[in-house]
Amino acid sequence: MIRRPPTLIQMTDGDVQQVRDALMRQKAETLAAQQGVPAQAAAAGTPAQPYHHVEEQKKKREAMSKDERLVFSMLVMDYAEWW
């Protein structure tokens, strides 16, 4: 097999912040699970607001990681759900 130099992947400050946010979210979920408070119950305390499709899509896109936006992990998830 022919060896080649590895492909460098540029990371921006936004990418680093996404990782930090994901780690903080994960820690908060595990802490809530240990305390017996589900994450949905904590989020349910917010008042209901009208649904705006465009804004919801924008929020979903902002919450997606770079891999999800590039469809890598979605393909794996779809395959796993199919089985």
C-alpha positions in Angstrom: 0.0 0.0 0.0 1.3 3.4 -0.9 1.6 5.8 2.0 0.7 9.4 1.6 0.8 12.3 3.9 -2.4 12.7 6.0 -5.0 15.2 4.9 -5.0 18.2 7.2 -8.5 19.3 8.4 -8.7 22.9 9.3 -10.6 23.6 12.6 -12.1 27.0 13.3 -13.0 28.6 16.6 -16.6 27.7 15.9 -15.7 24.0 15.6 -13.9 24.1 18.9 -16.8 25.8 20.6 -19.2 23.2 19.2 -17.2 20.5 20.8 -17.1 22.4 24.1 -20.9 22.9 24.0 -21.5 19.2 23.2 -19.3 18.2 26.2 -21.1 20.6 28.5 -24.5 19.4 27.3 -23.4 15.8 27.9 -22.2 16.6 31.4 -25.5 18.4 32.2 -27.5 15.4 31.0 -25.5 12.9 33.0 -25.8 15.2 36.1 -29.5 15.5 35.6 -29.9 11.7 35.2 -27.9 11.2 38.4 -30.2 13.6 40.2 -33.3 11.9 38.8 -34.4 14.9 36.8 -34.9 14.0 33.1 -33.7 16.6 30.6 -37.1 16.8 29.0 -38.7 17.8 32.4 -36.2 20.6 32.8 -36.9 21.9 29.3 -40.7 21.5 29.7 -40.7 24.4 32.2 -40.3 26.9 29.4 -43.5 28.5 28.2 -44.9 27.4 24.9 -44.3 29.8 22.0 -45.8 29.8 18.4 -44.1 27.4 16.0 -42.1 29.0 13.2 -40.8 26.5 10.7 -38.0 28.7 9.3 -36.7 29.5 12.8 -36.9 25.9 13.9 -34.9 24.7 10.8 -32.3 27.4 11.5 -32.0 26.2 15.2 -31.7 22.6 14.1 -28.9 23.5 11.6 -27.0 25.5 14.2 -27.3 22.5 16.6 -25.9 20.1 14.0 -22.3 19.2 14.0 -20.1 19.6 10.9 -20.3 15.9 10.2 -24.1 15.9 10.5 -24.3 18.8 8.1 -22.0 16.8 5.7 -24.4 13.8 6.1 -21.7 11.4 7.3 -23.2 10.5 10.7 -26.8 10.6 9.3 -26.0 7.8 6.9 -24.7 5.7 9.7 -27.7 6.4 11.8 -30.1 5.6 9.0 -28.3 2.3 8.4 -28.5 1.4 12.1 -32.2 2.2 12.3 -32.8 0.1 9.2 -31.4 -3.0 10.9 
